[in-house]
Amino acid sequence: MAGMVLLVCCSWAVLLCLSVQAYENIALHQPAWQSSTWRSDTDYYGADRAVDGLYTDLSMLSGGQCAASDWGQTKAEWRVDLGGVRSIHHIVIQYMTDNDVWDENNRNTGYFLGFSVYISNTTNKDDGVLCFRDTNYTRATIPNSVNISCPYHGRYVIYYNNRTHPPYPEGYSVYAWSDLCEVEVYECPQNCQDGYCDIVEGTCFQCAHRYIGPRCQGRCPFSRMIITLTAVNGNLMTQYI
């Protein structure tokens, strides 16, 4: 018995394929935790503020959109639980600014100097992989937001900073803080089949139904059709899927 498989996707209509979002923020509204929380009688600064999707007001006092650690800490840790091991591509962190210009005169810049980001399959950062550790930024050069390439698989994304070994480099705050307004974690393109992709290049191994392209960003306006032609006893049998 001989046979062959012919794949037809979109046929002549390929030029009509639609564009879709390449990456998905998988941290949005996921459970979050931080080692300490700033206490206030009127406002809430819990860890989940950093994954609520809101960061139009970056003020601590009036915004209500940022997580904040407590004062006087030598270590500050924040993490988000992605709910399972995911194929992470990159992470975007938006710091608290108090809605002031982000430059060396903004007091918040010194809080974030020396920070690290880990990916782990447990809640212990030391069980995981170090994605990034700041050793070069100054109060004048630290970006906001910061985009970190982190091509690893893991369940927890952990932000960490410490002030445990003085003296500190110039510009560093005396205490450790994790005043984060948003942490976005992006994984492989959402239309990769079964969620698998090359986490370095961001390209899909295969596309989900009706999607095409290296990152499966093109969508066919018509259903994909697989034609299977099989010769049985000299007769051709055709199957459409």
C-alpha positions in Angstrom: 0.0 0.0 0.0 1.4 3.3 -1.0 0.3 6.8 0.1 1.0 10.5 0.3 -0.1 13.4 2.4 -0.8 16.9 0.9 -1.1 19.9 3.2 -3.0 22.9 1.9 -3.3 25.9 4.2 -5.3 28.9 3.0 -4.7 28.1 -0.6 -4.9 31.2 -2.7 -6.1 33.2 0.3 -2.7 33.3 2.1 -2.4 37.0 1.3 -5.5 37.6 3.4 -3.9 36.2 6.6 -4.5 38.3 9.7 -1.9 39.5 12.2 -2.1 38.4 15.8 -0.2 39.1 19.0 3.2 37.4 19.1 3.7 37.0 22.9 1.3 36.6 25.8 1.8 38.1 29.3 1.3 34.9 31.4 1.9 36.7 34.8 -1.3 38.8 34.5 -3.6 38.1 37.5 -1.5 35.2 38.7 -0.8 34.6 42.5 2.1 36.8 43.8 4.0 37.1 47.0 6.5 39.4 48.6 8.8 39.2 51.6 7.3 42.3 53.3 4.5 44.8 52.5 4.3 48.5 53.2 1.6 49.1 55.8 -1.0 51.8 55.3 -4.3 52.6 56.9 -5.7 53.9 53.6 -3.9 52.1 50.7 -3.0 48.6 49.7 0.5 47.6 48.4 0.3 43.8 48.2 2.3 41.8 45.8 -0.6 41.2 43.4 -0.6 44.9 42.5 2.4 44.1 40.3 0.4 41.7 38.2 -2.9 43.5 37.9 -2.2 45.0 34.5 -2.5 48.6 35.8 0.5 51.0 35.6 -0.8 54.3 34.4 -0.3 55.9 37.8 3.2 55.0 39.2 2.8 56.9 42.5 3.1 55.2 45.8 0.9 57.6 47.7 -2.1 58.0 45.3 -1.8 55.5 42.5 -3.0 52.2 44.1 -1.4 50.3 41.2 2.0 49.3 42.7 3.3 46.7 45.1 5.6 48.1 47.8 7.9 46.4 50.4 8.2 47.6 53.9 10.7 50.2 55.1 14.0 49.2 56.7 14.5 45.8 55.1 18.0 44.4 54.2 16.4 42.0 51.7 13.5 42.4 49.3 12.0 39.5 47.4 8.9 39.4 45.1 7.7 36.5 43.0 4.8 35.4 40.8 3.5 31.8 40.4 2.8 31.1 36.7 0.8 28.0 37.7 3.1 25.5 36.0 6.4 25.3 34.1 6.2 27.7 31.2 8.5 28.5 28.2 9.6 32.0 29.2 10.9 34.3 26.5 11.4 37.7 28.2 10.3 39.8 31.3 9.4 43.4 31.5 9.6 45.3 34.8 8.0 48.7 35.5 9.3 50.4 38.6 7.5 52.9 40.8 8.4 56.5 39.9 6.1 58.6 42.0 5.1 60.1 38.6 8.4 62.1 38.6 10.9 62.2 35.8 13.0 59.1 35.8 16.5 60.3 36.1 19.3 60.4 38.7 17.3 62.9 40.8 14.4 60.4 41.2 14.8 58.8 44.6 13.4 55.5 43.4 16.3 54.9 41.0 18.6 54.0 43.9 16.1 51.4 45.3 16.5 49.2 42.3 20.2 49.2 41.7 21.8 45.8 42.1 18.6 43.8 41.6 18.4 40.2 40.3 15.8 38.2 38.5 15.5 34.4 38.7 13.5 31.6 37.1 12.8 28.6 39.3 10.5 25.6 39.6 10.3 26.1 43.3 9.7 29.2 45.5 13.5 29.1 46.3 15.4 31.3 43.9 18.6 29.4 44.6 17.0 26.3 43.1 16.6 28.2 39.8 18.4 30.0 37.1 19.8 33.6 37.4 18.4 35.5 34.4 19.9 38.9 35.2 21.9 40.6 37.9 22.6 44.3 37.8 26.2 45.2 38.2 26.5 48.2 35.9 23.5 50.5 36.2 23.8 53.8 37.9 21.0 56.2 39.0 21.5 58.0 35.7 21.4 54.9 33.5 19.0 52.4 35.0 16.0 52.1 32.5 12.4 52.1 33.3 10.8 49.9 32.2 13.5 47.3 31.9 13.2 44.4 29.3 15.1 41.3 30.3 15.7 38.4 28.0 15.2 35.2 30.0 14.9 32.1 27.7 14.3 29.5 30.3 11.6 27.1 31.5 10.2 27.6 34.9 7.1 28.2 37.2 8.2 31.1 39.4 9.7 34.5 38.4 11.5 36.0 41.3 12.7 39.6 41.8 15.4 40.0 44.5 17.5 42.7 45.9 19.6 43.1 49.0 21.6 45.5 51.1 23.5 43.0 53.2 27.2 43.7 52.4 28.1 47.4 52.8 29.7 49.5 51.7 27.5 49.8 48.6 28.3 51.3 45.2 27.6 55.0 44.8 23.9 55.8 44.3 22.6 52.6 46.0 19.9 53.0 48.6 20.6 52.1 52.2 17.7 49.6 52.4 16.4 47.0 49.9 13.0 47.7 48.2 10.8 45.9 45.7 8.4 48.8 44.7 7.2 47.2 41.5 4.2 48.6 39.5 4.1 45.8 37.0 6.0 42.7 36.1 5.1 41.1 32.8 6.3 37.7 31.8 6.1 36.7 28.2 6.3 33.2 26.9 6.4 31.6 23.5 3.9 32.9 20.9 0.4 31.9 22.0 -0.4 30.1 18.7 2.5 27.7 18.9 1.1 24.2 18.9 1.0 22.8 22.5 2.9 26.0 23.6 6.3 24.8 22.4 8.8 27.0 20.8 12.5 27.8 20.5 12.8 30.0 23.6 15.9 31.7 22.3 14.6 32.7 18.8 10.9 32.8 19.8 9.9 30.7 16.8 7.3 27.9 17.0 8.2 24.3 16.2 4.6 23.9 14.8 1.6 26.1 14.6 -1.9 25.6 16.1 -4.8 25.0 13.8 -5.3 27.8 11.2 -2.1 29.7 12.0 1.1 30.0 9.9 4.5 31.7 9.9 7.7 31.3 12.0 5.9 32.7 15.1 2.4 31.5 14.0 1.3 35.1 13.7 -0.6 34.7 10.4 -4.1 33.4 10.6 -5.9 31.7 7.7 -9.4 33.1 7.1 -10.5 29.6 6.0 -10.0 26.3 7.8 -6.8 24.4 7.1 -7.4 21.4 4.9 -5.3 18.2 5.0 -5.8 15.9 2.1 -4.7 12.4 2.6 -4.5 10.3 -0.6 -4.0 6.6 -0.1 -3.9 3.9 -2.7 -5.9 0.8 -1.7 -6.3 -2.0 -4.2 -5.5 0.4 -6.9 -8.2 2.9 -5.9 -7.5 6.4 -4.3 -9.2 7.2 -1.0 -9.4 10.8 0.0 -9.8 12.2 3.5 -10.4 15.8 4.5 -9.7 17.2 8.0 
